[in-house]
Amino acid sequence: MTTFEPDSKIAFLGPEATFTHQATLKHFGHDIQVEGRDTIADVFDAVSTGRTKYGVVPVENSTEGAVRVTFDLFPNYDIHICAEVFLQIHHYMLLRPGTSEIKRIYSHRQVLAQCRRWLEKNYPNCETIETSSTTLAATRAAEEPESAALASVLAAEKYGLEVRHANVEDSSNNITRFLVIGNEPVAPTGDDKTSVMFALADRVGVLYDALLPFKTNNVNMTMIESRPSKSQNWEYIFFVDLSRHASDADCRAALHELSDHCMFMKVLGSYPRAPRG
């Protein structure tokens, strides 16, 4: 668990009862001060300006892939990844007690995607409406007749909603990974990961050459993602996760060799490996 002072605040992609809120409570416990933020960028801002000590943001889902906004923000901030959190995701159809007919279903875009097949099979004639969070979807279901939300059981408890259907996600192995971001690096624990971002010059075989040092130094790469650089068309920034701490000799050697091929390279952070689920 990431350490923090008792009076420290933690920002998360809010509002309360979202899955990011649940991931925050899973990692830090319930005896903390939290601040829900409207966007992932707001969480980065809160941490980088020192308004909160840590922030918690989603980064990838096992069925829907990368949370692109999170990756796109890292080049703009001098910030560290301090921890990761895996959360088993279950979605519930929530509605006001006594509701008999459902005409519209609210939820976050990612949740609607994760429940797409279930919705097509069970509610093919209902309108699906995207909201900025599952918590906002729950408030809409609480306020509007003939409406339902796909959200967490925590949202059902918070807004007095009835659970009509449980575990409506298409994949039973639906897990979201979250990152804890902060301003200070984390010491090695003996079972760590390292996240790195880098950009490469455009030449034949450059990505192969850049990744080869991980093989030759016996460093396992557990994730690779690419995003447009935003500064030049058709240039990309690569993100990789490695199963070592950056201070380990083999990882340090691999990163040194990688840097020889890069226009720029930055270690985003080394942090304890978290159990999945």
LODOLO-805401 format. One line per 2 residues: number of its first residue (from 1); for each residue z, x, y of N, C-alpha, C. Coordinates in steps of 0.02 Angstrom, whole numbers, plus 32768, in hexadecimal, padded with zeros to 4 digits. Layout:
% residues N
NUM	Z:X:Y:Z:X:Y:Z:X:Y | ...
END
This chain:
% residues 277
1	8000:802A:7FC4:8000:8000:8000:8000:802C:803E | 7FD7:801A:8070:7FD4:8040:80AE:8016:8038:80D4
3	8031:8070:80ED:8071:806D:810F:8067:8059:8158 | 809A:803A:8175:8095:8025:81BB:80DB:8019:81D5
5	80E1:801F:8218:8121:8012:8238:812E:7FC7:823A | 816E:7FB2:8239:817E:7F6A:8237:8160:7F42:8271
7	8159:7F62:82AC:8140:7F3D:82E6:80F4:7F44:82ED | 80D2:7F63:82BD:808A:7F6A:82C1:8067:7F28:82B2
9	802D:7F1F:82D1:8006:7EE3:82C4:7FC7:7EF5:829D | 7FB0:7EC4:8277:7F74:7ECE:824E:7F42:7E97:825F
11	7F06:7EAB:8272:7ED1:7E7C:8282:7EA9:7E6D:8242 | 7E92:7E2F:823D:7E68:7E1C:8205:7E34:7DEA:821C
13	7DFE:7DE4:81F6:7DCB:7DB2:8206:7DE9:7D6E:81F7 | 7DFA:7D4A:822C:7E1F:7D0C:8225:7DF3:7CCF:8228
15	7E14:7C96:8231:7E5C:7C8C:823C:7E85:7C8F:81FB | 7EC3:7C76:81FF:7EEE:7C76:81C4:7ED0:7C4B:818C
17	7EE1:7C5E:814F:7ECB:7C3B:8112:7E85:7C4F:80FC | 7E65:7C7E:811F:7E25:7C99:8107:7E33:7CCA:80CD
19	7DFF:7CDE:80AB:7E08:7D0E:8075:7E1C:7D53:8090 | 7E05:7D64:80CC:7E1B:7DA3:80EA:7E65:7DA1:80F9
21	7E7E:7D68:810E:7EC7:7D60:8118:7EEB:7D6A:80D6 | 7ED2:7D4D:80A1:7EF2:7D55:805F:7EF1:7D9E:8049
23	7EB9:7DC1:8056:7EB5:7E08:8044:7EE8:7E31:806C | 7EF1:7E1E:80AB:7F22:7E41:80D5:7F68:7E38:80B9
25	7F79:7DFB:80A5:7FBB:7DEE:8088:7FC3:7E11:8045 | 7F8E:7E14:801E:7F91:7E36:7FDD:7FA1:7E80:7FE6
27	7F83:7E9F:8018:7F8C:7EE7:8020:7FCE:7EF8:8044 | 7FDD:7ED4:807A:8017:7EE6:80A4:8056:7EBE:8094
29	804F:7E87:806F:8088:7E5B:8065:808D:7E27:809C | 80BF:7DFC:8097:80C5:7DC3:80C5:80F0:7DD3:8102
31	8117:7E08:80FF:8145:7E19:8136:8122:7E45:8169 | 80ED:7E2B:8188:80C4:7E52:81B7:80B0:7E26:81F2
33	809B:7E47:8227:807E:7E24:8260:8032:7E28:825C | 8011:7DF0:825B:7FC8:7DEF:8254:7FA9:7DCB:8290
35	7F6B:7DDF:829E:7F44:7DBF:82D3:7EFF:7DAF:82B7 | 7EEF:7D6E:82B3:7EAC:7D5B:829F:7E7A:7D66:82D7
37	7E41:7D83:82C7:7E0D:7D90:82F8:7DCE:7D68:82E6 | 7DA7:7D58:831A:7D6E:7D2C:8310:7D34:7D4D:82EB
39	7D2B:7D8E:82F4:7CF2:7DB1:82D6:7D09:7DF3:82B8 | 7CDF:7E0F:828E:7CEE:7E51:8271:7CEF:7E86:82A9
41	7CC2:7E7F:82DA:7CC1:7EAE:8313:7D03:7EAB:8339 | 7D20:7E70:833F:7D61:7E69:8361:7D98:7E90:833C
43	7D94:7E91:82FA:7DC6:7EB6:82D3:7DBE:7F01:82E0 | 7D7F:7F19:82E0:7D73:7F60:82EF:7D8C:7F71:8335
45	7D80:7F45:8365:7D97:7F51:83AA:7DE3:7F55:83AE | 7E04:7F28:838A:7E4E:7F26:838D:7E6B:7F67:8373
47	7E4D:7F83:833F:7E67:7FC1:8322:7E54:7FFD:834E | 7E16:8001:8364:7DFF:803B:8389:7E22:8042:83CC
49	7E37:800A:83EA:7E59:800D:842B:7EA5:8012:8423 | 7EBD:8010:83E5:7F04:8017:83D9:7F2D:7FD7:83E1
51	7F0B:7F9F:83E9:7F30:7F60:83EF:7F51:7F4D:83AD | 7F32:7F62:8375:7F51:7F5A:8333:7F4C:7F9C:830E
53	7F7B:7FA8:82E1:7F7A:7FE8:82BC:7F44:7FE8:8287 | 7F3A:7FAF:8266:7F07:7FAA:8231:7EDF:7F6A:823B
55	7EA5:7F68:821A:7E7D:7F2C:8216:7E64:7F23:81CF | 7E56:7EE5:81BD:7E3C:7ED6:8179:7DFB:7EAF:8181
57	7DC6:7EC8:8160:7D84:7EA9:8165:7D63:7EA7:8120 | 7D3A:7E75:8113:7D15:7E74:80D3:7CDB:7EA5:80D5
59	7CCA:7EC3:809B:7C93:7EF2:809B:7C5F:7EE2:8065 | 7C73:7EC5:802C:7C41:7EB3:7FFA:7C5D:7E80:7FC9
61	7C30:7E59:7FAD:7C42:7E27:7F7B:7C1A:7E34:7F3C | 7C3A:7E28:7F03:7C1C:7E39:7EC3:7BDE:7E10:7EB3
63	7BD6:7DD6:7ED2:7B9A:7DAD:7EC4:7B68:7DAD:7EFE | 7B7F:7DB2:7F3B:7B53:7DAE:7F75:7B45:7DF1:7F97
65	7B67:7E26:7F80:7B57:7E68:7F9A:7B7B:7E79:7FDA | 7B5C:7EA4:8003:7B7C:7EC2:803D:7B87:7E8F:8075
67	7BBE:7E99:8099:7BCA:7E76:80D9:7BAB:7EA3:810E | 7B6F:7E93:8123:7B46:7EC2:814A:7B66:7ED2:818E
69	7B87:7EA1:81AC:7BA5:7EAD:81EE:7BD8:7EE6:81EB | 7BFF:7EE8:81B7:7C32:7F1C:81B1:7C12:7F61:81AE
71	7BDE:7F69:8185:7BBC:7FAA:8181:7B9D:7FBC:81C5 | 7B80:7F8B:81E7:7B5E:7F99:8226:7B8D:7FAF:825E
73	7BCD:7F9F:8258:7BFD:7FB1:828C:7C17:7FF9:8287 | 7C18:8015:824B:7C36:8057:8242:7C17:808D:826E
75	7BD4:808F:8278:7BB9:80C3:82A3:7BD1:80C0:82EC | 7BEB:8087:8301:7BFE:807D:8346:7C47:808C:8355
77	7C6F:809C:8321:7CB6:80A4:832A:7CCE:80E4:8308 | 7CFE:8106:8329:7D1F:813F:830B:7D5E:8126:82E9
79	7D55:8111:82AB:7D8A:80EC:8288:7D8C:8103:823F | 7DC6:80FD:821F:7DCE:8113:81DA:7DD6:80D7:81AB
81	7DBB:80DE:816F:7DCD:80B0:8139:7E0C:80CB:8119 | 7E40:80A1:8117:7E82:80B6:80FF:7E93:809A:80BA
83	7E73:8065:80A6:7E82:8045:8065:7E4B:8013:8055 | 7E4A:7FFE:8016:7E1E:7FC8:8001:7E47:7F94:7FDB
85	7E2F:7F57:7FDD:7E51:7F1F:7FBC:7E1D:7EF6:7F98 | 7E28:7EE8:7F58:7DFC:7EBB:7F32:7E20:7E78:7F29
87	7DFC:7E43:7F37:7E1A:7E00:7F31:7DED:7DD4:7F06 | 7E0A:7DB8:7ED1:7DE6:7D88:7EA7:7DDD:7D48:7ED0
89	7D9F:7D33:7ED8:7D90:7CFB:7F04:7D85:7CBB:7EDB | 7DAB:7C87:7EEC:7DA0:7C45:7ED0:7D96:7C14:7F0A
91	7D64:7BEA:7F03:7D55:7BB9:7F36:7D67:7B73:7F1E | 7D7F:7B4A:7F4C:7D96:7B07:7F3D:7D72:7AD5:7F6B
93	7D60:7A9C:7F4F:7D47:7A67:7F7B:7D83:7A3F:7F93 | 7D8B:7A3D:7FD5:7DC4:7A1D:7FF5:7DAD:79E2:8020
95	7DD6:79AE:8020:7DC6:7974:804B:7E06:794E:805B | 7DFF:7920:808A:7E39:78F8:809E:7E4D:78CA:8064
97	7E8E:78C2:8058:7EA4:7894:8023:7E86:784E:802E | 7E6E:7831:7FF9:7E52:77EE:7FFD:7E07:77EC:800A
99	7DE7:7826:8016:7D9F:7828:8022:7D79:7818:7FE2 | 7D4C:77E8:7FE5:7D26:77D4:7FAA:7CDE:77EC:7FAC
101	7CBF:77EB:7FE7:7C79:77FF:7FEE:7C75:783F:8018 | 7C4B:786D:8000:7C42:78AD:8024:7BF9:78B2:8039
103	7BEE:78BA:807B:7BAB:78C0:8095:7B9B:7907:80AD | 7BCE:792E:80BE:7BC2:7971:80D7:7BF8:79A1:80BE
105	7BE4:79DF:80B3:7C11:7A12:8098:7C0E:7A4F:80C6 | 7C48:7A63:80E0:7C4C:7A9B:810E:7C65:7ADA:80E9
107	7C4B:7B13:80FD:7C69:7B52:80E7:7C45:7B8D:8108 | 7C61:7BC8:80FE:7C43:7C05:8116:7C03:7C13:80EF
109	7BD4:7C35:8110:7B93:7C43:80F1:7B9A:7C65:80AD | 7BC7:7C97:80A9:7BD0:7CBC:806A:7BEA:7C8E:8033
111	7C16:7C61:8044:7C33:7C34:8012:7BFE:7C03:7FF9 | 7BD6:7BE8:8027:7BA1:7BBA:8012:7B71:7BDE:7FE3
113	7B63:7C1E:7FF0:7B37:7C44:7FC4:7B57:7C4F:7F80 | 7B98:7C5C:7F7F:7BBC:7C69:7F40:7BC4:7C2A:7F16
115	7BB9:7BF0:7F34:7BC1:7BB0:7F10:7B7F:7B89:7F0E | 7B48:7BAA:7F1A:7B08:7B89:7F22:7AF5:7B5E:7EE6
117	7AF8:7B7B:7EAA:7AE3:7B56:7E6E:7B11:7B1B:7E61 | 7B52:7B25:7E6B:7B82:7AEE:7E5F:7B74:7AB4:7E8F
119	7B65:7AC4:7ECD:7B57:7A90:7EFF:7B16:7A6A:7EED | 7AE3:7A8F:7ED9:7AA3:7A6F:7EC8:7AAB:7A40:7E8C
121	7AD7:7A53:7E5E:7AE1:7A2A:7E22:7B0C:79ED:7E30 | 7B41:79F5:7E56:7B73:79C1:7E5E:7B6D:7998:7E9E
123	7B53:79B5:7ED3:7B4C:7991:7F12:7B08:799F:7F32 | 7AD2:798E:7F0E:7A8E:79A0:7F26:7A7A:797C:7F66
125	7A98:7943:7F74:7A85:791B:7FAF:7AB2:7925:7FEB | 7AE4:7951:7FE5:7B11:795D:801D:7AF5:7993:804C
127	7AFF:7988:808C:7AEC:79BB:80BD:7B1F:79F4:80BB | 7B08:7A32:80B9:7B35:7A6C:80BD:7B30:7A89:8103
129	7B69:7A96:8121:7B6D:7AAD:8166:7B95:7AED:8169 | 7B77:7B21:8186:7B99:7B61:818C:7BCD:7B61:81C4
131	7C05:7B82:81B7:7C39:7B8C:81E9:7C4A:7BD6:81ED | 7C6C:7BEA:8221:7C7C:7C30:822B:7CB2:7C49:81FB
133	7CD8:7C1B:81DD:7D0C:7C2E:81AE:7D1A:7BF3:8180 | 7D39:7C02:8146:7D4D:7BCC:8119:7D86:7BA3:8137
135	7DAE:7BC2:8161:7DE4:7B9D:8181:7DC9:7B69:81B1 | 7D95:7B7C:81D8:7D76:7B4A:8204:7D57:7B12:81DB
137	7D3A:7B23:81A2:7D1F:7AEF:8175:7D55:7ABF:8160 | 7D90:7AD9:8150:7DC8:7AAE:813B:7DDF:7A81:8174
139	7DDF:7A9A:81B2:7DF3:7A70:81EA:7DC1:7A38:81F6 | 7D80:7A47:81EB:7D4D:7A12:81F2:7D57:79DC:81BD
141	7D66:79F1:8180:7D71:79C1:814A:7DAF:7997:8158 | 7DE1:79B5:8178:7E1F:7990:8188:7E14:795E:81C0
143	7DE3:796C:81EC:7DD9:7942:8227:7DA3:790E:821E | 7D71:791C:81F5:7D36:78F1:81F2:7D34:78C8:81B1
145	7D25:7888:81B5:7D1D:7860:8178:7CDF:7874:8151 | 7CDF:7867:8111:7CA6:7874:80E5:7C91:78BE:80E6
147	7CC2:78E9:80F2:7CB4:7930:80F5:7CE0:7956:80C4 | 7CC7:798E:80AC:7CED:79BA:807F:7CE3:7A02:8096
149	7D0D:7A2D:807B:7D08:7A75:808A:7D0D:7A9C:804A | 7CEB:7AD5:8048:7CF5:7B06:8013:7D21:7B3C:8032
151	7D5D:7B43:8019:7D8D:7B71:8037:7DC1:7B83:8002 | 7DF6:7BA3:8019:7E2A:7BBB:7FEB:7E60:7B86:7FE1
153	7E88:7B8F:7FAD:7EBF:7B61:7FA1:7EF4:7B69:7FD8 | 7EF7:7BA5:7FF7:7F24:7BAF:8030:7F10:7B83:806A
155	7ED0:7B79:8074:7EB8:7B4D:80AA:7ECA:7B04:809A | 7EC7:7AF2:805A:7EDB:7AAE:8046:7F23:7AA1:8059
157	7F4E:7AD1:804A:7F95:7AC9:805A:7FA1:7AC7:80A5 | 7F7D:7AF0:80CA:7F88:7AF5:8112:7F73:7AB5:8137
159	7F3C:7A96:8120:7F21:7A5D:8144:7F2A:7A1A:8120 | 7F53:7A18:80EC:7F63:79DA:80CB:7F27:79BA:80A8
161	7EFD:79E2:808A:7EC1:79C9:8069:7ECB:79C4:801E | 7EA4:7998:8000:7EA5:798E:7FB8:7E71:79BB:7F97
163	7E82:79D7:7F5E:7E52:79FF:7F37:7E2C:79CF:7F09 | 7DEC:79C5:7F18:7DC2:799B:7EEE:7DA7:79C2:7EB2
165	7D91:79FF:7EBD:7D77:7A2A:7E88:7D92:7A71:7E93 | 7DA3:7A93:7E5D:7DBD:7AD7:7E60:7D8B:7B08:7E40
167	7D8C:7B45:7E58:7D63:7B7C:7E3C:7D19:7B69:7E39 | 7CFD:7B58:7E72:7CB8:7B40:7E74:7C86:7B79:7E80
169	7C9D:7BB7:7E81:7C70:7BF0:7E8A:7C42:7BF6:7E4D | 7C04:7C0D:7E58:7BD3:7C11:7E22:7BE6:7C47:7DEF
171	7C05:7C7C:7E05:7C19:7CB2:7DD8:7C64:7CB4:7DD2 | 7C7C:7CB6:7D94:7CC5:7CB9:7D89:7CE0:7CFE:7D9B
173	7CB3:7D30:7D9E:7CC8:7D74:7DB1:7CB6:7D80:7DFA | 7CD1:7D56:7E26:7CC0:7D57:7E6D:7CF8:7D7D:7E92
175	7CE9:7DBB:7EA5:7D1B:7DE6:7EC4:7CFF:7E01:7F07 | 7D28:7DFF:7F3A:7D16:7E1B:7F7A:7D41:7E59:7F88
177	7D20:7E8C:7FA0:7D42:7ECA:7FB3:7D4D:7ECA:7FFF | 7D88:7EDC:8014:7D9A:7EE1:805A:7DAF:7F28:806A
179	7DA6:7F3C:80A9:7DBB:7F7E:80C0:7DF3:7F77:80F3 | 7E23:7FA4:80EE:7E57:7FAB:8122:7E41:7FE4:814E
181	7E37:7FD8:818E:7E21:800B:81BD:7E5A:801D:81EC | 7E5C:805C:8201:7E90:8075:822E:7E77:80B2:8253
183	7EA5:80D3:8276:7E93:810C:829F:7EAA:814F:8284 | 7ECC:814F:824A:7EE6:818C:822F:7ECF:8195:81E6
185	7EC1:81D4:81D2:7EAC:81E0:818C:7EE6:81D6:815C | 7ED5:81D0:811C:7F06:81C3:80E7:7F0A:8200:80B9
187	7F47:8213:80A8:7F52:824D:807C:7F3C:823D:8035 | 7F29:8271:800F:7F14:8266:7FC9:7F4C:8249:7F9E
189	7F38:8220:7F6D:7F69:8204:7F3E:7F5D:821C:7EF7 | 7F23:823A:7EEA:7F11:824E:7EA7:7EE1:821E:7E86
191	7ED7:81E4:7EA4:7EA7:81B2:7E8A:7E88:8190:7EC6 | 7E55:81B0:7EE3:7E3C:819C:7F24:7DF0:8191:7F23
193	7DD9:8172:7F58:7D92:816A:7F66:7D83:8184:7FAC | 7D44:8194:7FB8:7D2F:81A9:7FFA:7CF0:8183:800C
195	7CED:816B:804A:7CB1:8149:8063:7C90:8175:8098 | 7C4E:817B:8093:7C28:81A8:80BF:7BEB:8182:80D9
197	7BD9:818F:8118:7B99:8176:8130:7B6F:81B1:8148 | 7B2D:81AC:8140:7B02:81E3:8155:7ABB:81C9:8162
199	7A95:81EF:8189:7A4F:81DF:8197:7A25:821C:8184 | 79E9:820E:816B:79BD:8242:8151:797C:8246:8178
201	7960:8282:817C:791D:8289:8198:78EA:826A:8168 | 78B2:8255:8183:787E:8233:815C:7850:8267:813D
203	785C:8277:80FD:7830:82A4:80D9:7833:8291:808E | 7801:82A7:8069:77FC:8296:8022:7837:82B4:7FFC
205	7859:828A:7FD5:788E:82A1:7FA9:78D1:82AE:7FCB | 78D9:829B:800A:7916:82AE:802E:7953:828A:8012
207	794C:824B:7FFE:7986:8227:7FE3:799B:8246:7FA0 | 796B:8257:7F77:797B:8279:7F37:79A1:82BA:7F45
209	7988:82E1:7F74:79A8:8321:7F83:79EE:8317:7F9F | 79F6:82E2:7FC7:7A37:82D6:7FE6:7A6C:82C1:7FB3
211	7A56:829B:7F81:7A86:8282:7F4F:7A93:82B2:7F16 | 7A66:82E2:7F0C:7A6D:8311:7ED5:7AAF:8337:7ED5
213	7ACB:834B:7F0F:7B0B:836F:7F0F:7B44:8349:7EED | 7B42:8307:7EEE:7B77:82E2:7ECC:7B73:82EC:7E80
215	7B36:82EF:7E66:7B2E:82FC:7E1E:7B43:8344:7E0D | 7B2A:8374:7E33:7B37:83BA:7E22:7B81:83CD:7E2A
217	7BA5:83A7:7E54:7BED:83B4:7E5E:7C19:8383:7E38 | 7BF9:835A:7E0C:7C1D:832B:7DE1:7C48:82F9:7E09
219	7C2A:82DF:7E3F:7C4B:82AC:7E68:7C28:826A:7E5D | 7C4B:8239:7E43:7C2C:81F8:7E34:7C23:81D0:7E73
221	7BE6:81B6:7E7C:7BD7:818A:7EB5:7BDB:8142:7E9D | 7C08:811A:7EB8:7C14:80D7:7E9F:7BF1:80A0:7EC6
223	7BD5:80B0:7F00:7BB3:807F:7F29:7B83:80A2:7F58 | 7B48:8084:7F63:7B1B:809B:7F97:7AFD:805E:7FBA
225	7AFA:8060:7FFA:7AE0:8029:8023:7AB9:8048:805D | 7A83:8028:8072:7A5E:8040:80AC:7A58:8009:80DF
227	7A59:801C:811F:7A52:7FEE:8156:7A24:800C:818B | 79FB:7FE3:81AE:79D2:7FFD:81E5:79FE:8020:8219
229	79E5:8056:8235:7A0D:807E:8263:7A19:805B:82A6 | 79F0:802A:82B8:79F4:8006:82F8:79DC:802F:8333
231	79D2:806F:832A:79BB:8099:8361:7972:80AC:835C | 7957:80AA:831F:7911:80BC:8314:78F5:8092:82DB
233	78BC:8072:82E6:789D:804A:82B1:7890:8074:8273 | 789F:8055:8239:7892:8072:81F8:78BB:80B1:81E9
235	78F1:80BA:820E:7922:80ED:81FC:7961:80CA:81E3 | 7982:80E8:81B1:79B9:80C7:8190:79F7:80F4:818D
237	7A30:80D3:818D:7A70:80F4:8181:7A87:80E2:813B | 7A9B:8113:8115:7AB2:8109:80D1:7AFE:810C:80CE
239	7B1B:80E2:80A5:7B63:80E1:8099:7B6E:80EC:804E | 7B9B:8119:803D:7BAB:8125:7FF7:7BF6:8128:7FEE
241	7C0D:8113:7FB3:7C52:811A:7F9E:7C55:814D:7F66 | 7C87:8178:7F68:7C8E:81AE:7F37:7CD3:81A9:7F16
243	7CD7:81BB:7ED7:7D16:81B5:7EB2:7D3E:81F5:7EB8 | 7D48:820C:7EF4:7D71:8248:7F02:7D8D:8241:7F49
245	7DC2:8268:7F57:7DD9:8270:7F9C:7DAF:82A6:7FBD | 7DA1:829F:7FFD:7D76:82CF:801F:7D92:8315:801F
247	7DD3:831C:8016:7DF2:835E:8015:7DEF:8380:7FD1 | 7DDB:835B:7F9C:7DD3:8379:7F5A:7D9B:83AD:7F5C
249	7DA3:83E3:7F38:7D73:841B:7F3D:7D2C:8406:7F2A | 7D25:83DF:7EF4:7CE2:83CB:7EDF:7CC1:839C:7F11
251	7CE8:836E:7F2D:7CCD:833F:7F5E:7CBD:8364:7F9F | 7CE8:8392:7FB2:7CDD:83BA:7FEF:7C9C:83E1:7FE9
253	7C8F:83FE:7FAE:7C51:8424:7FA3:7C14:83F6:7FA6 | 7C19:83BB:7F87:7BE1:838C:7F86:7BD1:8374:7FCD
255	7C04:8366:7FF5:7BF9:834F:8039:7BDA:8386:8064 | 7BEF:83C3:8059:7BD1:83FB:807E:7B87:8402:806F
257	7B75:83FB:802F:7B2F:83FF:801C:7B08:83C3:8036 | 7B27:8388:8034:7B06:834D:8050:7AF6:8356:809A
259	7B24:8373:80BF:7B1B:837A:8107:7ADD:83A4:8119 | 7AC8:83D1:80EB:7A8D:83FA:80F8:7A4D:83D0:80FC
261	7A4E:8393:80E0:7A13:8369:80DF:7A15:8331:8114 | 7A4C:832C:8139:7A58:82F2:8164:7A4A:8300:81AD
263	7A31:82CD:81D0:7A2F:82CF:8219:7A75:82C7:8235 | 7A9D:829F:8213:7AE5:829C:8221:7B09:8283:81E3
265	7B48:8294:81DD:7B71:827E:81A5:7BB9:8276:81BF | 7BDB:8242:81A7:7C20:8236:81BA:7C47:821B:817F
267	7C81:8239:8173:7CAF:821D:8141:7CD6:81E5:8161 | 7CCE:81A8:8148:7CEF:816E:8165:7D38:816A:8150
269	7D49:818A:8119:7D8F:818A:8105:7D96:8196:80BA | 7DCE:81B3:80A7:7DE4:81B8:8061:7E22:818E:805A
271	7E29:816A:8022:7E5E:8139:801C:7E6A:812B:7FD2 | 7EA4:810F:7FC1:7EB4:8103:7F7A:7E84:80D0:7F5B
273	7E71:80DE:7F1E:7E47:80AF:7EF8:7E71:8072:7EE6 | 7E59:8037:7EF5:7E7E:7FF9:7EE7:7E66:7FDB:7EA6
275	7E93:7FBA:7E81:7E7E:7F96:7E44:7E51:7F5B:7E57 | 7E1F:7F4E:7E2F:7DF1:7F17:7E3E:7E0E:7ED5:7E24
277	7E09:7EA3:7E4E:7E21:7E61:7E3A:7E69:7E55:7E4C
END
